[in-house]
């Protein structure tokens, strides 16, 4: 499940897990993990590793036949690295992410679905971010829109390469019928 901060990922993920008897893999939280908030590069690298660990654990559960909902993925950290840290080596990280998706796809009988929650109301998203201490410095409409544009771009690339099935917010009801 992907989308900008405050787009409804957590609520939707919990609802899906309850409705479809799936296991929820929560988004990592550097504050709960006791990671120092001052060094953006260190925090971003921590998120990359934590998301990768979540993805690997999710793949193991999928291979055991379980339904899994992963709240956010490595992709968000890759995009964050590119925009905020201005890292140019994000292609390497993206290929590593693709490799994990290939592993999951090749070991499953079903496609991997990525639900993308677009921005419905930018003001609501910005207000939610401002209320969250570690996100308030990123509560800039231009930044949030740019992040969302990159997210959408990369999800379309992964969909085109047949590594994922890309599901938009507007298609969730149709998607839900597939899961029954």
N, C-alpha and C positions, 0 to 999 in steps of 0.2 A: 504494500500500500504506500503510495507516494503522494506528496502534495506539500505546499508551503506550511509553515507553522500556523496553527489555528484554523486549518482547513477542515478539520473534523476526522482526521485519521484515527485517533484513539477511540472516539465514540463508535465509528463505523466498524473498526476492527473488533471491538468488544461485542458489538451486535452480531457480526458475522460468526464469531466464535461460539456465541451462545446458540444462535439459530442453526448452525451447521455442525455443531460438535467438533470444533476445530481447536487447535492449540494456538494460543497467542504468544508470539515472541515480541515482547515490548521493545520500544525504541530505547536504545541505551541513553543513560543520563550521566554526564560527566560530574555533575554536582553530587549526586547520590553516591557515585563511585569515589568521591574525594579527590578529584583531579583539579589542580590549580587552574583557575579561570583566566589568569593573566597572560599566558603565552598561547596565542591563537593557533600557532602552528602545532604545538604539542597537543592541544585539545583536539584539533582537527585530525591529527594522526591517531589519537586515542579513539576517536569516533570511527575512523576508517577500520581500525583493527576490531573494534567492538561490533560494527556492522558486518564485517566479514565473518566474525565468529558466529553471529546470529544466523547469517546465511548458511554457513556450514552446518550448524545445528538444525536449522530448518530443513536442509536437504536430507540429513540423516533421518529426521522424523518422516519426511515424505517417502523415503525409501522403505520405511516400515509400514507404509500404507496409511499414515495419519494425514489428516487435513491440517494445514498450517497457515496461519496469517502472520506475516512479518510486517510490523509497523515500521516503515521506512527502511531503506536499504543503503548499501555502499554508494549508490548513485548520488544521493543527497550530499554525502561527504565529498565526493569527487567534484561535484558542481561547486560546493562551498570553497573547496581548495582553489578551484580555477578563478572564481569571482573575487573572493576576499583575500586569499593569499597570493593571487596572481601566479599560481604555479603553472608552468607550461608543460610539465610532465604528466598531465592528467590522462593522456592517451594510454600510458602504461597501466594506470590504475583502472581505466575503463576496460582495457583488454583483460585484465585480471578478473574484473567483475563479469565480463562476458564468459570467461572460462568457467566460473562457478555456475552461471546460468546454463551453459552447455552440459555440465555434469548433471545438473538437476533435470534438465529436459531429457537427456539420454537415459536416465535411470527411472523415468516416470512413464506411465501410460497416458497421462493427461498433460495438456500444456500448462505452463506456468502463467498465471494471470497476474497482471499488474494493474491495480485500480489506481487511477490518477484522479485526485480530487483537485479540481481547478479552483481558482479564486472566485468565489461568488460575490463577496463584498470586501474590497480592499481595505476599507476603513475598519471593519470588524477585525480583520487579520492584523492590521497595524496596532489597533488598541489591545488585542490579546498579547501581542509581542511586547508592547510597552509595559504591560503589567508583569511580565516575566523578567526578572532582574537580568539574567544572563542573555536574554534576547533583545532587550531594549535598545542596545547600540546598533542593532540591525533593522530596527523598525522604520525603515526608510522605504517609501513606496517604490522608488526607482530600483532599489536593491531587490525587493520582494518580486517585482515584475520580472526583473532580469533572471532571478533564480528560477522562477516559474517557467520562463521561456526556454531556458537551458534544459530544465527537467522535461518539458514537453518534447523538445528536440531530440534528446537522447532516448526517451521512451519510444518515439517514432522510429528511430534507428534500430533499436533492439527488436521492435515489432517487425520491421521490414526484413531483418535478418532471421526472422522466425525463431528467435530465442525466447520471446514472451508473446502473450496475447494481451494487448493493450486495451483496457476497459476504462472508458470515461465515466465521470459521475452520472451523466445523463443516461448511461447504459446499464447502471447497476441493477435495476429491476429485471431487465432481460438476462443479465448475467446470473442473477439469483436463481432463475428458473433452470439454468444449466446445472447448478450445484445440487438440486434436489434429487 
